[in-house]
C-alpha cells in the first residue's frame, strides 16, 4: 500500500519480477517516477484520497500492506478476488480481517520464519539478475546518525538510508550498511 518505503520499493520490484502486470501503490507525487521505474503501473497520491477509492471490487490478486493501519485488511477484502492473498506487516495496529472474504488467504508477514534460507537464495538470484536493486535516498556518516534518524522518522523519504561506518580493524577502510 505504501510504495516509497524500504519494504515498498522491494515489493514493487518483486511483483514486477514475478510477472504481475497491474501493480498499484500509494505515494506522494514527488516519488511517482521512481516508483514507476521500479514496477508500479499506477501510483495514487495519498494526499488526495485513499488507494481503496481507486480500486474496483474483486480486481486484485494480492494486497501487500506494509503500512499496517487498523482496518486495512477489511478494506483489502473488498478489492481482492477470491483466491487472492492479503499480506501485512504488523506495526500500526493492523490485524487480519474481521470480515474475511471466502477463499482469501491472510498472512501476517511479521510472524514468518526468516530462518528459511531458500527465500534469501531466491532474492539473491533476483539481485544477481538485476531484478532487485537497493534504493538508497541518502547516506550519512555514523557521527551524523541523529540526522539519519530524523530523516527516517520524517516519513518523507524513499527506500532506505545508508550509514557509513569506519572499519574498526583499519582506520583507512570504511564500509557501508543500509538501514
Buried (B, 14 or more C-beta within 10 A) or exposed (E): BBBBBBBBBBBBBBBBBEEBEEBBBBBBEEBBEBBBEBBBBBBBBBEEEEBBEBBEEEEBEBBBBBBBBEEBBBBBBBBBBEEBBBBBBEEEEBBEBEEBBEEBEBEBBEEEEEEEEEEEEEBEEBEEEEBBEEBBBEBBBEEEBEEBEEBEEEEEBBBBBBBBEBEEEEEEEEEEEEE
